[in-house]
Every structure is written in C-alpha cells, then in structure tokens.
Amino acid sequence: MKRSDLFYIWVAITSYLTGLLVYISYLLMYDGRVTESLGKIITWTAPAFFTVGILLYATAVVILHLLKKYNFWSQTVVFILIGVIPVSIIPFTMGYFSINNFSFIFSPEGFQFLLAYSSIGLIFSYGVWVARQKKDKKPFLLLSILIILLLILVNYLG
C-alpha cells in the first residue's frame, strides 16, 4: 500500500470523525446534552458513509474530471450535495423500513445528520484536493489532530 493510499484512508477517517463532532456538538447546543451514545451514532452513520458515501465521492471526482469541471469548489459543492443520499439511508440502519424514508431528510433529526454529512463532504473535499494536487499535507494533518481533540473534548462534555 502506497503512502498516498494511506493518506486517502486518513482523509476518510478524519472526515467521518468531523461528522461525528458536528452531530454531537449540535446535540449539545440544541439539547444541552448528548441524548444518544456515541456507539449508536456510529452504528447509524458508519455503514452509510463507508459504503455509499465514499463510493459516491470517488464517482463524483471521476465525473468532474470527465466533464473537465474539476476544481475545489465544484468538488466541494458536489460532495455536500451527495451527503443527502447517505442521510436518506440512515433510517434503514435505525431499523425503519418504509418508502417514506426520504422525508427523513426534512425532519429535525434528519437536519442533524445533514449537517454532519455536509461537514464530512467539506473535509473530505479538502483532503482529496490536497492529495490530488500534491500539496503540503501538514495543514490537513494538523486539522485532523484538532478534530480528534475536539471530538474527545465534546464527547467528554456530553
């Protein structure tokens, strides 16, 4: 496995942790406490992100290259828009099997997950951009350390 492959894996993990951080932070700001355990949140969100999300992000990069529209902003907007798809999958991971699951996106709970997946898309886009443009990886690595520390702090406070 090449070093660049490991960086992409680190980008995916950091992006996912950012989504958890945003979700838990929203719960703390809105409710004043975390109502669900971190394990449940991971159970609901990890399958959607690590299967569908990453596959769609990779497909989006290829399509943007084919259309010759690949730049940081177009990639970021597409990644944020792609976040709607994993959010609509979350009710299935919670055990709700209904055709009306798409309406979950417009519920208060769906909004929390939409915020989480939008932040995932933003950080994932930045990490992919750094990797593809062969930029200095130190700012992204510092950002990822900050995200991990904030997640630990917010989880401890909740």
Number of C-alpha atoms within 10 A of each C-alpha: 5 6 8 12 11 11 17 17 12 17 24 23 16 23 26 23 22 27 28 25 24 22 21 25 23 18 18 17 10 10 10 12 15 19 11 11 11 14 8 10 15 13 13 20 23 17 15 20 24 14 11 16 24 17 11 18 22 12 12 18 20 13 13 15 13 10 9 9 13 16 12 13 14 14 24 21 14 18 27 21 14 20 25 19 18 23 27 20 22 24 20 14 14 13 9 12 11 9 7 10 15 17 10 17 21 12 11 10 11 19 15 21 28 24 19 26 31 23 24 29 29 20 26 27 26 19 24 21 18 20 18 11 8 10 12 10 12 10 12 19 16 11 13 21 13 13 20 16 13 16 20 13 12 16 18 8 12 17
